Structures are given as C-alpha cells and as structure tokens.
Amino acid sequence: MSHLAANLTALQLHVAFWDYNHDSIITPIEIYRGFRDLGFCIPFSLGGLLISIFFSYPTTLGHSWLPDPLFRIYTDSIHKAKHGSDTGVYSADGNLRLMLFHEVFEKMDSSRAEDTRPTNDTTRLETDRKEPSLGVGDLFRLHAKNRVAADPAGWSFAAMEWWTTWLLLQRDGRLWKKDLRAMYDGTLFWRIREERQKNGQLQQGYGWQDWLGGLWNNGTWKTWEIRHNDRVKVEAEKEL
C-alpha cells in the first residue's frame, strides 16, 4: 500500500485495492475478486459488479465521451463518480476532508450522550473518552441528514455503501472511527486481506450468514458475537 500513496488522492487510494495489476483501471473481474478477498460471499461479490455498471461511465468521461464497452473504471478520474447525498468527507477532487470526517462523529455518535459521568464539579458533566463510533440508528440518521432533494440515485448509492461497510466492519454492533478512517484512505482493505490470508478469516465483520441468523433468532449482531467469542475460546484452549 505504501508504494501507492505518492501523488494519489484519498479517493484513489480508497479504490486502489481493487486495481490488482496497478494499471489505473479496475475491471469487473477485479471488483469481484476484491470483494471475495475481503470475505464476501459469491452472490454479494457478483452484486458488487453493479459498481462497474453505475460508475464506469462517469470515470470514462475523463478520457472519452463514449462509454467503455467493458465497463472498466478509470481510477485517475474516480472523483467524477462521486454522487450526491453523501457525507462530503471526500472533496470534489477526491481529497479527504478530515474536519468533516470528525464532524460526522461529533454530531451523529449517540453514545457520546450516553457516556457522561459527573466530575468533581457537580454542576458539570464530562464526556467519557471512549473511541467514537456509529450504531445502526446513527447511520440511519446520518443517511437521512445527507439526503438532498430529487436525488434517488444518491440516496440508493449511499445506503448500499453504508450497508456494505456495516457487513464488513461492525464490531460489537457499531462502526468504529479508527476503522472508518482506514476505510476512507483505503488502508483497511489491505489489512483485511492480509489478516484473511494469515488467519483464514477476519475476526471482525458481520456477513450474510450472521445477518440471516440474527433475523432467525430474533437478534442482531449478538448471534455473531456469541459465535465469535466461542471460536476465540476454542482457539485459546487449543494453544494451551
């Protein structure tokens, strides 16, 4: 990842994981392969090919007015694929706006209000310094806040992006600021692939089986959390 960082915007780094041969072009096959390397199932990875269908032409505009018949995505003009109703964390040029990124958690992290405790001065409350995060309700409120009028495409793309992020990253029922920061600059995807190659699976995500299992058992992430803890316990006992 470090060898790619020079002269690339944060948005270009975000998608560089899918550019397997480093030619600044992402093919539908590379999109499928990337999702599989991140641990997504075959049906979900096939669904990821919608990215090529919707985002190929905007990035092609940096090179030609004609659509790419192979639905390839050109990473040097990936900023042209930015859609409306997003968080605005990426600028129009694809650079990362850190102030807006921090602002998302300052405004939307509902746990900030819950993690307050009295200080020595009983007239004042101090926020407990826990890592900022976003729960499901926070994501719904964030999506609703960012929706702009007459932009159903942007609403849909934003919803799919957050849904995918949740499936990949949720931990203890929340998306954590450190993980989302690494997702925005792309370093997260390389780490996930490395962990999967080393351990066989990522010890964090929340996949389709977990979601369906949660619905069947009238739960949410708890099904995954219990199974995950049991697996960790078994692995620890094997090492003894």
Secondary structure, 3 states (H helix, E strand, C coil): CHHHCCCCCHHHHHHHCCCCCCCCEECHHHHHHHHHHCCCCHHHHHHCCHHHHHHHHHHHCCCCCCCCCCCCEEHHHHHHHCCCCCCCCECCCCCECHHHHHHHHHHHCCHHHHCEEECCCCCCEEECCCCCEECHHHHHHHHHHHCCCCCHHHHHHHHHHHHHHHHHHCECCEEEHHHHHHHHCCHHHHHHHHHHHHHCCCCCCCCHHHHHHHHHCCCCCHHHHHHHHHHHHHHHHHHC
